[in-house]
């Protein structure tokens, strides 16, 4: 009787395997779309305003935190495309459960990278919106509303990318439980 139970663990039902592959491909497409959109929005966010007859630019490249955010989304998008390609290949061939662990580690690293980028951009965005009176930093979002709105939209898409990677990590952790020791 134990022999029958072991076989069902080794070969999951075909229907649940198809659902797993479909969910994985869908989440990877979403992660790609969200990170690509976030990267495009932050890379194109730029606004010029005038302060005391001096023209001043607001760009993502002036802030190291926003540069990190942009590069984190670019890297997240590139690796999403790469793993989407792998998911299509493994969806046709099938993947041994011990390989799920490596995808799980990859997705956790990408989620951590994106979350770190989001956190840094959120902190700078908060200072840009509300200022910091103890340090003497004034809020600038009143002067560069278009720049701030594009940055906020980019942050939203990037957080959705983090959630997509979190969901991927959860379903891959569930699949990696089937590893035979």
C-alpha positions as CSV (number, residue, x, y, z in Angstrom):
1,X,0.0,0.0,0.0
2,X,2.9,2.4,0.7
3,X,4.2,1.6,-2.8
4,X,0.9,3.0,-4.4
5,X,1.1,6.2,-2.2
6,X,4.7,6.8,-3.3
7,X,3.8,6.6,-7.0
8,X,1.1,9.2,-6.7
9,X,3.6,11.6,-5.1
10,X,6.1,11.0,-7.9
11,X,3.6,11.5,-10.7
12,X,1.0,14.2,-9.9
13,X,-2.3,14.2,-11.7
14,X,-2.1,15.7,-15.1
15,X,-4.8,18.2,-14.4
16,X,-3.1,19.8,-11.4
17,X,0.2,19.9,-13.3
18,X,-1.5,21.8,-16.2
19,X,-3.0,24.2,-13.7
20,X,0.4,24.7,-12.0
21,X,2.1,25.4,-15.4
22,X,-0.7,27.7,-16.5
23,X,-0.6,29.7,-13.2
24,X,3.2,29.9,-13.4
25,X,3.2,31.2,-17.0
26,X,0.4,33.7,-16.3
27,X,2.2,35.1,-13.2
28,X,5.4,35.4,-15.1
29,X,3.7,37.3,-17.9
30,X,2.2,39.6,-15.3
31,X,5.5,40.1,-13.6
32,X,7.1,40.9,-17.0
33,X,4.3,43.4,-17.8
34,X,4.4,45.1,-14.4
35,X,8.1,45.5,-14.2
36,X,8.4,46.6,-17.9
37,X,5.7,49.2,-17.3
38,X,7.3,50.4,-14.1
39,X,10.7,50.7,-15.8
40,X,9.3,52.6,-18.8
41,X,7.4,55.0,-16.6
42,X,10.3,55.8,-14.3
43,X,12.8,56.1,-17.2
44,X,10.5,58.6,-19.0
45,X,9.6,60.7,-16.0
46,X,11.1,64.1,-16.4
47,X,9.7,67.6,-15.8
48,X,11.2,71.1,-16.0
49,X,10.1,73.9,-13.7
50,X,11.3,77.5,-13.0
51,X,12.5,78.7,-9.6
52,X,13.4,82.3,-9.4
53,X,14.0,82.6,-13.2
54,X,16.2,79.5,-13.1
55,X,15.1,76.4,-15.1
56,X,15.4,73.2,-13.0
57,X,14.9,69.6,-14.2
58,X,13.4,66.8,-12.1
59,X,14.6,63.4,-13.4
60,X,14.9,59.9,-12.0
61,X,18.6,59.9,-12.7
62,X,19.3,62.7,-10.1
63,X,18.4,60.4,-7.3
64,X,20.4,57.2,-6.5
65,X,17.3,55.6,-4.9
66,X,15.3,56.2,-8.1
67,X,18.2,54.9,-10.3
68,X,18.3,51.7,-8.1
69,X,14.5,51.4,-8.5
70,X,14.8,51.7,-12.3
71,X,17.6,49.2,-12.6
72,X,15.8,46.8,-10.2
73,X,12.8,46.9,-12.5
74,X,14.9,46.4,-15.6
75,X,16.6,43.4,-14.1
76,X,13.3,42.0,-12.8
77,X,11.8,42.4,-16.3
78,X,14.8,40.7,-18.0
79,X,14.8,37.8,-15.6
80,X,11.0,37.5,-15.9
81,X,11.3,37.1,-19.7
82,X,14.1,34.5,-19.2
83,X,12.1,32.4,-16.8
84,X,9.0,32.8,-18.9
85,X,10.9,31.2,-21.7
86,X,12.0,28.4,-19.4
87,X,8.5,27.9,-18.1
88,X,7.3,27.4,-21.7
89,X,10.0,24.9,-22.3
90,X,9.4,23.0,-19.0
91,X,5.7,23.2,-19.6
92,X,6.1,21.0,-22.7
93,X,8.8,18.7,-21.4
94,X,7.8,18.6,-17.7
95,X,10.0,19.4,-14.8
96,X,11.3,17.2,-12.1
97,X,10.2,18.5,-8.7
98,X,13.8,19.0,-7.4
99,X,14.2,21.8,-10.1
100,X,11.3,23.7,-8.6
101,X,13.6,24.6,-5.7
102,X,15.9,26.5,-8.0
103,X,13.1,28.5,-9.5
104,X,11.8,29.2,-6.0
105,X,15.2,30.6,-5.0
106,X,15.3,32.7,-8.2
107,X,11.8,34.1,-7.6
108,X,12.6,34.9,-4.0
109,X,15.8,36.8,-5.1
110,X,13.8,38.7,-7.8
111,X,11.1,39.5,-5.3
112,X,13.7,40.8,-2.7
113,X,15.4,42.9,-5.4
114,X,12.1,44.5,-6.6
115,X,11.0,45.1,-3.0
116,X,14.2,46.8,-2.1
117,X,13.9,49.0,-5.2
118,X,10.3,49.8,-4.3
119,X,11.2,50.6,-0.7
120,X,14.0,53.0,-1.7
121,X,11.7,54.8,-4.2
122,X,8.9,55.0,-1.7
123,X,11.2,56.6,0.8
124,X,12.3,59.2,-1.7
125,X,8.8,59.7,-2.9
126,X,7.6,60.4,0.6
127,X,10.3,63.1,1.1
128,X,9.4,64.6,-2.3
129,X,5.7,64.7,-1.4
130,X,5.9,65.8,2.2
131,X,9.4,67.1,2.7
132,X,11.5,66.7,5.9
133,X,11.4,69.8,8.1
134,X,14.2,68.6,10.5
135,X,16.7,68.3,7.5
136,X,15.4,71.4,5.7
137,X,14.1,69.5,2.7
138,X,11.0,71.1,1.2
139,X,8.3,69.1,-0.6
140,X,8.7,69.4,-4.4
141,X,5.6,67.5,-5.7
142,X,3.7,70.8,-5.8
143,X,6.2,72.1,-8.4
144,X,6.6,68.9,-10.4
145,X,3.3,67.2,-10.2
146,X,3.6,65.3,-13.5
147,X,7.0,63.8,-12.4
148,X,5.5,62.8,-9.1
149,X,2.4,61.2,-10.7
150,X,4.5,59.1,-13.1
151,X,6.8,58.0,-10.2
152,X,3.8,57.0,-8.1
153,X,2.3,55.0,-11.1
154,X,5.7,53.4,-11.6
155,X,5.8,52.4,-7.9
156,X,2.3,50.9,-8.1
157,X,3.2,48.7,-11.1
158,X,6.4,47.7,-9.4
159,X,4.6,46.7,-6.2
160,X,2.2,44.5,-8.4
161,X,5.4,42.9,-9.8
162,X,6.5,42.1,-6.3
163,X,3.1,40.5,-5.6
164,X,3.4,38.5,-8.7
165,X,6.8,37.2,-7.6
166,X,5.5,36.5,-4.2
167,X,2.7,34.4,-5.7
168,X,5.2,32.6,-7.8
169,X,7.3,31.8,-4.8
170,X,4.4,30.5,-2.9
171,X,3.2,28.1,-5.7
172,X,6.8,26.9,-6.3
173,X,7.4,26.3,-2.6
174,X,4.3,24.2,-2.6
175,X,5.5,22.3,-5.7
176,X,9.0,21.8,-4.1
177,X,7.4,20.0,-1.1
178,X,7.1,17.0,-3.4
179,X,10.8,16.5,-3.5
180,X,11.8,13.0,-2.6
181,X,14.7,12.9,-0.2
